[in-house]
Amino acid sequence: MRVAFAGTPEFALPALRALAASHHQIVGVLTQPDRPSGRGRQIVPSPVKLAAVSFGFPVAQPARLRSEEELAALRGWHPDALVVVAYGLILPTPVLELPSFGCINIHASLLPRWRGAAPIARAILAGDAQTGVTIMSMDAGLDTGPILLARSLPIDRTATTGSLQQALAALGAGALLEVLEQVAAGKAQRRPQPPTGATYAAKVQKSEALIDWRASALAIERQVRAFNPWPTAETRWAGEPLRIHAARAAMPGDRAPVAPIDAHAAGSVIALEPQAIWVACGEGSLAITELQRAGRKRLRAAEFVNAGQISVGQRLG
C-alpha cells in the first residue's frame, strides 16, 4: 500500500522504521514543526523528522491541518492509509476521510482504558497490572475509533514511563505491520470499543511530580516511576529541590527498617543503608535508591550517604 506516516517523538520511531523495512511504500511523513529545545532553546527537528530525512522520505510540517495549503502535501501523496503515532495534532474530518483505507493509530493503552495524552504514566499511577497497545481505526472522537488489534503487556514493579514507552513502541510496531497486512488483504476486522471501562489519561503536569510524604509509600513509588523520565518526582531537602529518580516501597515480607518513635512524621529519614535511604510515609516506608540535588549529577543512594549529605532524623518535603 501507499502509506503516509504522521508522528513526532521517539515513541513513533519503531513504527516508522518497521514501515521503512516493509514492502509498503512510504509516500511521505507529517511531523510537528521544528521547535526550541534544551537550555539553549535552540531550534531542533523532531526525532521523526530526523529519521524520515535519513530514509529519504518527503517531509511536511504544517502547524495545523486546517487550510488547503496545510493539506496540500498530504493530498499530493495520495496515500491508501495514514499511520498516526503520537503526532500531536488533532486530525480534522478532511484528513480522516482522505486515505481510502482511513487513518490507523497506535495508542499506548488497552482501549477504552486511558484514552488521551498520557496513557502510560496514568496506568502506572493507577497501579494497573497490565497495559498494552491498541491499533485503532481513527474517527472524530478522542481515541474512540474501532479496534483493529490489541496486544497486552504486564506492568512490573520496576517499570517506568520511559521503559514502558520503549517496550510498547516495539510492540506497537509489530502489531501495526500485522494490521496493515490484514487491511491490504481486505481481512481487517473493526470492532467497536466496549461501551464501559473508558478512562481519560490527562496530560501530565509538572506540579504533579511534587511528593506529598503523607501519601502511602506505594503511591509515592508509583509517582516516582510514572514521572521518570519527565518531569521527575521531586521533594525538598535542606531548603533546595531534590529529585527522586528511583525508589521502592516496603512490601509485606521485606526487611524494612521500623521508624523510631520520634521519627514517625511523614518525610523523616528513618534509616541509611548501603543501597537505600529509607523515608517514613503516611503509610509504610520508601527506600530511595537514586536521587539528584539541584544542579548536581544523579547519585546512587550509597554515594549520597557516603558523602555525608544526609542523616537519620532529617525531614524531606
C-alpha positions in Angstrom: 0.0 0.0 0.0 0.9 3.6 -0.3 1.3 4.7 3.3 1.8 8.2 4.8 3.1 8.5 8.3 2.3 11.1 11.0 4.4 11.2 14.2 6.7 13.3 16.2 8.5 11.9 19.3 10.9 8.9 19.8 7.9 6.7 20.6 6.9 6.8 16.9 10.3 5.7 15.6 10.0 1.9 15.8 6.8 2.1 13.8 8.4 4.3 11.2 11.4 2.0 11.0 9.2 -1.0 10.7 7.3 0.6 7.8 10.5 1.6 6.1 11.7 -2.0 6.2 8.4 -3.4 5.0 7.2 -3.9 1.4 4.8 -0.9 1.7 5.6 2.4 0.0 6.2 5.3 2.4 4.9 8.2 0.4 5.5 11.0 2.9 5.9 11.9 6.6 4.0 14.5 8.6 5.6 15.7 11.8 5.4 18.8 14.1 7.3 21.9 13.2 10.9 22.4 14.5 10.8 23.9 18.0 13.2 25.3 20.6 14.6 22.7 23.0 17.1 22.4 25.9 18.7 25.1 28.0 20.0 27.0 24.9 16.5 26.9 23.4 18.0 26.0 20.0 15.5 25.1 17.2 15.7 21.4 16.7 13.8 19.0 14.4 11.6 16.2 15.9 13.0 12.6 16.1 10.6 11.5 13.4 11.8 14.3 11.1 15.4 13.3 11.6 14.6 9.6 10.8 12.4 10.5 7.8 15.2 12.6 6.3 17.7 9.8 6.8 15.4 7.4 4.9 14.9 10.0 2.2 11.1 10.3 2.7 9.3 13.6 1.8 8.5 15.5 5.0 5.8 18.1 5.7 5.5 20.1 8.9 2.2 22.0 9.0 1.5 23.9 12.2 -2.1 22.7 11.9 -4.1 20.7 9.4 -6.9 23.1 8.7 -6.2 25.0 5.5 -5.9 23.7 2.0 -2.3 24.9 1.9 -1.5 22.8 5.0 -3.3 19.8 3.5 -1.6 20.1 0.1 1.4 17.8 0.8 -0.8 15.0 2.2 -3.2 15.2 -0.7 -0.4 15.2 -3.1 1.0 11.9 -1.6 -2.3 10.1 -2.4 -2.0 7.6 0.5 -4.0 4.5 0.8 -3.6 4.7 4.6 -2.3 7.3 7.1 -0.5 5.7 10.1 -0.6 8.0 13.1 1.7 7.6 16.1 1.9 10.3 18.8 1.6 13.0 16.1 0.4 15.8 18.4 -2.3 17.3 16.2 -6.0 16.5 16.1 -6.9 15.3 12.7 -9.8 17.1 11.2 -12.5 15.3 9.2 -11.0 16.0 5.7 -7.8 14.3 6.8 -9.7 11.3 8.4 -11.6 10.9 5.1 -8.7 11.4 2.7 -7.0 7.9 2.7 -9.0 5.2 1.0 -8.3 2.8 3.9 -8.6 5.5 6.6 -6.3 6.6 9.4 -4.7 4.0 11.6 -3.4 4.9 15.0 -1.1 3.2 17.5 -2.3 4.0 21.0 -0.3 3.1 24.1 -3.1 1.5 26.2 -5.7 -1.2 26.0 -8.6 1.0 24.9 -11.1 2.1 26.1 -8.9 2.5 29.2 -6.7 5.5 29.2 -7.9 7.5 26.2 -5.9 10.7 25.9 -2.4 12.2 26.1 -0.6 10.3 28.8 -1.8 6.7 29.0 1.5 5.2 30.2 2.0 7.5 33.1 -1.6 7.2 34.2 -1.5 3.4 34.1 1.5 3.4 36.4 0.0 5.9 38.7 -3.2 3.9 39.0 -1.4 0.7 39.8 -2.6 -1.1 36.7 -1.3 -4.7 36.5 -1.1 -4.5 32.7 -1.2 -2.2 29.7 -0.6 -2.7 26.0 -1.1 -1.2 22.6 -4.3 -0.8 20.5 -4.2 -0.4 16.8 -7.3 1.7 16.1 -9.1 3.0 13.1 -9.4 6.7 13.8 -12.7 8.6 14.0 -13.6 12.2 15.0 -13.6 11.3 18.7 -10.7 11.2 21.2 -9.3 7.7 20.9 -12.8 6.3 20.3 -12.4 4.6 17.0 -13.0 0.9 16.4 -10.2 -1.6 17.4 -8.3 -3.4 14.7 -5.9 -5.2 17.0 -4.8 -5.1 20.7 -1.7 -6.5 22.4 -1.2 -6.6 26.2 1.9 -6.2 28.3 2.3 -6.7 32.1 3.5 -3.8 34.2 6.0 -4.9 36.8 7.2 -3.2 39.9 10.3 -1.8 38.2 8.6 -0.3 35.1 8.9 3.4 34.5 7.1 5.5 31.9 10.4 5.6 30.0 10.9 1.8 30.0 7.3 1.1 29.1 7.4 3.6 26.3 10.2 1.6 24.7 8.5 -1.7 25.2 5.2 -0.5 23.9 6.7 1.2 20.9 8.3 -2.0 19.8 5.1 -4.0 20.5 3.1 -1.5 18.5 5.4 -1.5 15.5 4.9 -5.3 15.1 1.2 -5.1 15.6 0.9 -2.3 13.1 2.5 -4.4 10.3 0.2 -7.2 11.1 -2.8 -4.9 10.8 -1.6 -3.4 7.5 -1.4 -6.8 6.0 -5.0 -7.5 7.1 -6.1 -4.2 5.7 -4.4 -4.7 2.4 -5.9 -8.2 2.1 -9.4 -6.9 2.9 -9.4 -9.1 6.1 -9.2 -6.4 8.8 -12.0 -6.7 11.4 -13.0 -3.4 13.1 -14.8 -4.0 16.4 -16.3 -1.1 18.4 -14.8 -0.3 21.7 -16.6 -1.6 24.7 -19.3 0.8 26.0 -17.9 0.6 29.6 -14.5 0.9 31.1 -13.4 4.2 29.5 -10.9 6.4 31.4 -9.2 9.6 30.5 -5.4 10.0 30.6 -4.9 13.7 31.1 -1.6 15.3 30.1 1.0 15.2 32.9 1.6 18.5 34.6 4.9 19.3 36.3 3.1 20.2 39.5 2.1 16.5 39.9 5.7 15.5 40.4 5.9 17.1 43.9 5.9 14.4 46.5 3.5 14.6 49.4 5.0 12.3 52.1 1.6 11.9 53.8 0.7 9.6 50.9 1.3 5.9 51.1 4.8 4.6 50.2 3.3 2.6 47.3 1.6 5.7 45.9 4.8 7.6 46.1 6.7 4.7 44.4 4.3 4.8 41.6 4.7 8.6 41.3 8.5 8.2 41.0 8.1 5.5 38.3 5.3 7.4 36.4 7.3 10.6 36.2 10.5 9.0 35.1 12.0 10.4 32.8 9.7 13.5 32.9 9.0 15.6 34.9 10.8 13.5 37.6 9.4 13.2 41.2 10.7 15.9 43.4 10.8 16.9 47.1 12.7 19.4 49.1 15.8 18.8 51.3 17.9 21.4 53.2 15.9 24.2 51.5 16.6 23.0 48.0 14.9 20.8 45.4 15.8 17.1 45.5 14.8 14.9 42.5 14.0 11.2 43.2 14.8 9.1 40.2 14.3 5.6 41.7 12.6 4.3 44.8 10.7 1.3 46.1 8.0 0.9 48.7 8.5 -1.6 51.5 6.2 -4.6 50.9 5.0 -7.3 53.2 7.9 -9.6 53.9 10.6 -7.0 53.2 13.2 -6.4 55.9 12.4 -2.7 56.0 13.5 -0.5 59.0 10.9 0.5 61.5 10.6 4.2 62.2 11.7 5.2 65.7 9.1 6.9 67.9 10.5 10.4 67.3 10.6 10.0 63.6 7.0 9.0 62.7 6.4 12.3 60.9 5.9 11.7 57.2 9.1 12.7 55.2 11.5 11.8 58.1 14.7 9.8 57.2 14.4 6.7 59.4 17.4 4.7 58.2 20.5 4.8 56.0 21.5 1.6 54.3 24.3 0.8 51.8 21.8 0.9 48.9 18.9 2.9 50.2 17.7 6.0 52.1 14.6 5.0 54.0 11.9 7.6 54.5 8.7 7.4 56.6 5.5 7.9 54.6 1.9 8.4 55.6 1.6 4.7 55.3 4.7 2.5 55.2 8.2 3.5 54.2 10.0 4.2 51.0 13.6 3.3 50.0 15.2 6.0 47.8 17.8 4.4 45.6 18.7 7.2 43.2 18.5 10.9 43.7 19.8 14.3 42.5 20.4 17.6 44.1 19.7 20.8 42.0 22.5 21.4 39.5 24.3 18.2 40.5 24.7 14.8 38.9 22.5 11.9 39.7 23.8 9.7 42.5 23.0 6.3 43.9 21.9 6.3 47.5 25.2 4.9 48.6 27.1 7.8 47.0 24.8 10.3 48.6 25.1 8.7 52.0 28.9 8.3 51.8 29.2 12.0 51.0 27.7 12.7 54.4 24.9 14.8 52.9 22.0 13.3 54.8 21.4 11.8 58.3 18.7 10.0 60.2 16.0 12.3 61.5 16.2 14.9 58.7 13.0 15.8 57.0 12.2 15.8 53.3 9.4 17.9 51.9 
